[in-house]
């Protein structure tokens, strides 16, 4: 019998992840604060978990026994995100395998290549949360690039901004949700432990070139950019060098973001 997996964060990525893992035969529990979403989860034969928050703690109903805990809870809207993560972990056994979905936004503002060993922003809520995860007994941290995928692409917010947009020379650091899900599936299947991976597509065109192309594709419009900061380029190759994993979804596949 395959393992039980609990996903905290039943949003855009969490639902796609639940669908993929359930299709592979895993028993899925997934959280949401939205009663309508919880009904949707139950209709998909997933165990629905209600989750409520105070400023510093988490209440989960019902509590679930799980083999793998995937935390995809963003820090937005929390006054003390690290305490929320600490409280969340206290609801589960110390033997639970924890996969924490962080962000490449933790990397310090710099130029050039950054990777798993690069300097982080010390006070970033996700950096502080990562430090808590590191003190668990069985963990893996994934620092995700900017997410694209079905019905999601940064161009939809960029097109609403007044030109010229900033940092046209900076490289984009994006990843398709399909590639994120494949990485998580590999980590679950191979029981990967004590690893940090940046998950970011190897294609890094400039913001000017890439979003200009996306604007013409989605909106038949041109975008104006200032050259600005050359920016950082997130190297997501470590996971490919470590295991049997390859990025397969090009960031230029705009059809896959409709």
C-alpha positions as CSV (number, residue, x, y, z in Angstrom):
1,X,0.0,0.0,0.0
2,X,1.4,3.4,-0.9
3,X,2.0,6.1,1.6
4,X,-0.3,8.7,3.1
5,X,0.5,12.2,2.0
6,X,-0.8,15.4,3.6
7,X,-0.7,18.7,1.6
8,X,-0.9,21.9,3.6
9,X,-2.0,24.6,1.1
10,X,-4.8,23.6,-1.2
11,X,-4.2,26.4,-3.7
12,X,-3.3,26.5,-7.4
13,X,-0.2,24.3,-7.0
14,X,-1.5,22.2,-4.2
15,X,-4.5,21.0,-6.1
16,X,-2.4,20.0,-9.1
17,X,-0.1,18.2,-6.8
18,X,-2.9,16.3,-5.1
19,X,-4.3,15.2,-8.5
20,X,-0.9,13.9,-9.6
21,X,-0.1,12.0,-6.4
22,X,-3.6,10.6,-6.1
23,X,-3.3,9.3,-9.7
24,X,-0.1,7.5,-8.6
25,X,-2.0,5.7,-5.9
26,X,-1.2,7.7,-2.8
27,X,-3.8,8.5,-0.1
28,X,-4.2,12.2,-0.1
29,X,-5.3,14.6,2.7
30,X,-5.3,18.3,1.7
31,X,-6.1,21.5,3.6
32,X,-8.1,24.6,2.9
33,X,-9.9,27.4,4.8
34,X,-12.6,27.5,2.2
35,X,-15.6,25.2,2.8
36,X,-16.4,25.0,-1.0
37,X,-12.8,23.8,-1.7
38,X,-13.1,21.2,1.0
39,X,-16.2,19.8,-0.7
40,X,-14.3,19.8,-4.0
41,X,-11.5,17.8,-2.3
42,X,-14.0,15.3,-0.9
43,X,-15.6,14.8,-4.3
44,X,-12.1,13.9,-5.6
45,X,-11.9,11.2,-2.9
46,X,-9.2,13.2,-1.0
47,X,-9.4,13.6,2.8
48,X,-10.4,17.2,3.4
49,X,-8.6,19.0,6.3
50,X,-9.9,22.2,7.8
51,X,-7.2,24.6,8.9
52,X,-7.5,27.8,10.9
53,X,-4.9,30.2,12.1
54,X,-4.2,32.6,14.9
55,X,-1.3,35.1,14.8
56,X,1.1,32.4,16.1
57,X,-0.5,29.0,15.8
58,X,-2.4,26.5,13.6
59,X,-5.4,24.4,14.3
60,X,-6.0,21.4,12.1
61,X,-9.3,19.5,12.0
62,X,-9.2,16.6,11.9
63,X,-5.7,15.7,12.8
64,X,-4.3,13.1,10.4
65,X,-1.7,10.5,10.5
66,X,0.6,10.9,7.5
67,X,3.9,9.6,6.1
68,X,4.7,12.7,4.1
69,X,3.8,16.3,4.9
70,X,4.1,18.7,2.0
71,X,4.0,22.4,3.2
72,X,3.0,24.7,0.4
73,X,1.8,27.5,2.6
74,X,3.0,31.0,1.5
75,X,4.0,33.6,4.1
76,X,1.6,36.2,2.7
77,X,-0.9,37.4,5.2
78,X,0.9,36.1,8.3
79,X,2.4,38.4,11.0
80,X,4.7,35.7,12.2
81,X,5.1,33.0,9.5
82,X,8.0,31.1,11.3
83,X,5.8,30.5,14.4
84,X,3.0,29.3,12.1
85,X,5.3,26.8,10.5
86,X,6.6,25.7,14.0
87,X,3.0,25.3,15.2
88,X,2.1,23.4,12.1
89,X,4.9,20.9,12.6
90,X,3.9,20.2,16.2
91,X,0.6,18.7,14.9
92,X,2.5,15.8,13.2
93,X,4.8,13.0,14.3
94,X,8.5,13.8,14.5
95,X,9.1,10.8,12.1
96,X,7.0,12.4,9.4
97,X,8.9,13.2,6.2
98,X,8.6,17.0,5.6
99,X,8.8,18.6,2.1
100,X,8.9,22.4,2.4
101,X,8.1,24.5,-0.6
102,X,10.2,27.7,-0.3
103,X,11.0,30.2,-3.0
104,X,14.0,31.5,-4.9
105,X,13.0,34.8,-3.4
106,X,15.1,33.9,-0.4
107,X,18.3,34.6,-2.3
108,X,20.0,37.8,-1.5
109,X,19.8,40.6,-4.1
110,X,22.9,40.2,-6.3
111,X,24.0,39.7,-9.9
112,X,25.0,36.5,-11.6
113,X,24.5,32.9,-10.8
114,X,22.9,31.8,-7.5
115,X,22.4,28.2,-6.3
116,X,21.7,26.2,-3.2
117,X,24.9,27.4,-1.5
118,X,24.3,31.1,-2.2
119,X,23.7,33.8,0.5
120,X,20.1,34.1,1.7
121,X,18.1,37.1,2.9
122,X,18.5,36.5,6.7
123,X,15.2,38.1,7.8
124,X,13.1,36.7,5.0
125,X,10.1,34.8,6.5
126,X,10.9,31.8,4.2
127,X,14.5,31.8,5.3
128,X,13.4,31.8,8.9
129,X,11.0,29.0,8.2
130,X,13.6,27.0,6.4
131,X,15.8,27.2,9.5
132,X,12.9,25.6,11.5
133,X,12.5,22.9,8.9
134,X,16.3,22.1,9.1
135,X,15.8,21.1,12.8
136,X,13.3,18.4,11.9
137,X,14.5,14.8,11.6
138,X,13.5,14.1,8.0
139,X,13.3,17.0,5.6
140,X,13.7,18.3,2.0
141,X,13.5,22.0,1.0
142,X,12.5,23.1,-2.6
143,X,13.1,26.7,-3.5
144,X,10.7,27.3,-6.4
145,X,11.2,29.8,-9.2
146,X,8.3,31.9,-10.3
147,X,5.4,29.6,-11.1
148,X,3.8,29.3,-14.4
149,X,1.3,26.8,-15.7
150,X,-2.4,26.3,-16.4
151,X,-4.2,29.7,-16.2
152,X,-1.1,31.3,-14.6
153,X,1.6,33.5,-16.0
154,X,3.3,36.7,-14.7
155,X,2.4,38.6,-17.9
156,X,-1.2,38.9,-16.7
157,X,-0.1,41.2,-13.9
158,X,2.8,42.9,-15.8
159,X,0.5,44.0,-18.6
160,X,-1.5,46.1,-16.2
161,X,1.6,48.1,-15.0
162,X,2.5,51.5,-16.4
163,X,5.5,51.4,-18.8
164,X,8.4,51.4,-18.8
165,X,8.8,48.3,-16.6
166,X,12.0,47.9,-14.6
167,X,15.0,45.6,-15.0
168,X,14.6,44.7,-18.6
169,X,18.1,43.1,-18.7
170,X,17.5,40.8,-15.7
171,X,17.0,37.1,-16.5
172,X,13.7,35.5,-15.7
173,X,13.7,32.6,-13.2
174,X,10.6,30.6,-13.9
175,X,9.4,27.0,-13.6
176,X,6.3,25.3,-14.8
177,X,4.0,23.6,-12.3
178,X,4.5,20.3,-14.1
179,X,8.2,20.3,-13.5
180,X,7.6,21.2,-9.8
181,X,5.2,18.3,-9.4
182,X,7.7,15.9,-11.1
183,X,10.4,17.0,-8.7
184,X,8.1,16.4,-5.7
185,X,7.1,13.0,-7.0
186,X,10.8,12.0,-7.3
187,X,11.5,13.1,-3.8
188,X,8.5,11.2,-2.4
189,X,9.3,8.1,-4.3
190,X,13.0,8.0,-3.5
191,X,12.5,9.1,0.1
192,X,15.0,12.0,-0.4
193,X,16.3,13.3,2.9
194,X,18.3,16.4,4.0
195,X,18.5,18.0,0.5
196,X,17.9,21.5,-0.6
197,X,17.1,22.0,-4.3
198,X,16.4,25.2,-6.3
199,X,13.7,24.3,-8.8
200,X,14.1,26.6,-11.7
201,X,13.9,26.1,-15.5
202,X,17.3,26.3,-17.3
203,X,15.9,28.9,-19.8
204,X,16.8,32.4,-18.6
205,X,16.0,35.0,-21.3
206,X,15.9,38.6,-20.3
207,X,12.7,40.1,-18.9
208,X,12.6,42.4,-21.9
209,X,12.8,39.6,-24.4
210,X,10.6,37.0,-22.6
211,X,7.8,39.2,-21.4
212,X,7.8,41.2,-24.6
213,X,7.1,37.9,-26.4
214,X,4.5,36.9,-23.9
215,X,2.7,40.2,-24.2
216,X,2.5,39.8,-27.9
217,X,1.2,36.2,-27.6
218,X,-1.4,36.8,-24.9
219,X,-2.4,40.4,-25.6
220,X,-1.0,41.4,-29.0
221,X,0.8,44.3,-27.3
222,X,4.4,45.5,-26.9
223,X,6.0,46.2,-23.5
224,X,8.6,48.9,-22.8
225,X,11.4,48.2,-20.3
226,X,14.2,50.1,-18.7
227,X,17.5,48.2,-18.8
228,X,18.0,48.4,-15.0
229,X,19.8,45.8,-12.9
230,X,21.3,42.8,-14.6
231,X,19.9,40.7,-11.7
232,X,20.5,37.1,-10.6
233,X,20.1,33.9,-12.5
234,X,18.9,30.9,-10.4
235,X,20.8,27.7,-11.3
236,X,18.3,24.8,-10.9
237,X,20.6,22.1,-12.2
238,X,21.5,20.5,-8.9
239,X,18.5,18.3,-8.9
240,X,19.3,17.1,-12.4
241,X,22.9,16.3,-11.4
242,X,21.7,14.5,-8.3
243,X,19.0,12.2,-9.6
244,X,17.0,10.9,-12.5
245,X,15.2,14.2,-13.1
246,X,14.9,16.5,-16.1
247,X,13.1,19.8,-16.7
248,X,10.6,19.0,-19.5
249,X,8.3,22.0,-19.7
250,X,9.7,25.0,-21.6
251,X,8.8,28.4,-20.3
252,X,8.1,29.3,-23.9
253,X,5.1,26.9,-24.0
254,X,2.5,29.7,-23.6
255,X,-0.3,27.3,-24.6
256,X,0.4,25.4,-21.4
257,X,-0.4,28.6,-19.4
258,X,-3.8,29.2,-20.9
